[in-house]
Amino acid sequence: MIALNLPRVPVPGAVAVQIGSQLPPRVLEAERKATSAAYSFGLARGPRYEESRQWLLADIAAANKVLAAYNPRLVVRIGGAS
C-alpha cells in the first residue's frame, strides 16, 4: 500500500460558514475562544509572560470543557499535537 502525504487544503469561507451554522452558538464561541487563546499562548514566550500563560491555559481549559461535552474530537490542543 502506498501512503500519500496530501497537502492540507484550506476550507473556503462559505463552507466554513455552512459548517458553523450546524453547531450551537455556545460551541462556536468556545471554539473561537480556545483557538484564540492557543494562538496567543504561542506568542507569550519567556519568563515575563508566565502569568499570562496561566490565564490563557485557564481559558483554553474552560472552552475545552464545552467542546468536549459536545464532541470530544473538537478539543483544542496547544502546539499542534493531535
C-alpha positions as CSV (number, residue, x, y, z in Angstrom):
1,M,0.0,0.0,0.0
2,I,1.3,3.4,-0.9
3,A,0.8,6.1,1.7
4,L,0.1,9.5,0.2
5,N,1.0,12.7,2.1
6,L,-1.5,15.0,0.6
7,P,-1.2,18.7,1.4
8,R,-3.8,20.3,3.6
9,V,-6.4,22.2,1.5
10,P,-7.9,25.4,3.0
11,V,-11.6,25.3,3.6
12,P,-13.4,28.1,1.7
13,G,-15.2,30.7,3.7
14,A,-18.7,29.6,2.5
15,V,-18.0,26.0,3.6
16,A,-16.8,27.2,7.0
17,V,-19.9,29.3,7.5
18,Q,-22.1,26.3,6.5
19,I,-20.3,24.0,8.9
20,G,-20.6,26.7,11.7
21,S,-24.3,27.1,11.2
22,Q,-24.8,23.4,12.2
23,L,-23.2,24.0,15.7
24,P,-24.8,25.6,18.7
25,P,-23.7,29.2,19.4
26,R,-22.1,28.2,22.7
27,V,-19.9,25.6,20.9
28,L,-18.9,28.1,18.3
29,E,-18.0,30.7,20.9
30,A,-16.0,28.1,22.9
31,E,-14.1,27.1,19.8
32,R,-13.3,30.7,18.9
33,K,-12.1,31.4,22.4
34,A,-10.0,28.3,22.6
35,T,-8.4,28.8,19.2
36,S,-7.6,32.5,20.0
37,A,-6.1,31.6,23.4
38,A,-4.0,28.8,21.9
39,Y,-2.6,31.2,19.3
40,S,-1.9,33.8,22.0
41,F,-0.2,31.2,24.1
42,G,2.3,30.6,21.4
43,L,3.1,34.3,21.3
44,A,3.6,34.6,25.1
45,R,7.2,33.4,25.5
46,G,9.7,34.0,28.2
47,P,9.5,34.3,31.9
48,R,7.8,37.7,31.7
49,Y,4.7,36.1,30.4
50,E,4.2,33.3,32.9
51,E,1.1,34.8,34.4
52,S,-0.4,35.5,31.0
53,R,0.2,31.9,30.0
54,Q,-1.6,30.7,33.1
55,W,-4.6,32.8,32.3
56,L,-4.6,31.5,28.7
57,L,-4.4,27.9,29.9
58,A,-7.4,28.5,32.1
59,D,-9.3,30.0,29.1
60,I,-8.4,27.0,27.0
61,A,-9.4,24.5,29.7
62,A,-12.8,26.3,30.2
63,A,-13.5,26.3,26.4
64,N,-12.4,22.7,26.1
65,K,-14.9,21.6,28.7
66,V,-17.7,22.9,26.5
67,L,-16.2,21.5,23.3
68,A,-15.6,18.1,24.9
69,A,-19.1,17.9,26.2
70,Y,-20.4,18.5,22.6
71,N,-17.9,16.4,20.7
72,P,-14.5,15.2,22.2
73,R,-12.8,15.5,18.8
74,L,-13.3,19.3,18.9
75,V,-10.9,19.8,21.8
76,V,-8.2,22.4,21.1
77,R,-4.6,21.3,21.8
78,I,-1.6,23.6,22.2
79,G,1.4,23.0,19.9
80,G,-0.4,21.2,17.1
81,A,-0.5,17.9,18.9
82,S,-3.1,15.5,17.6
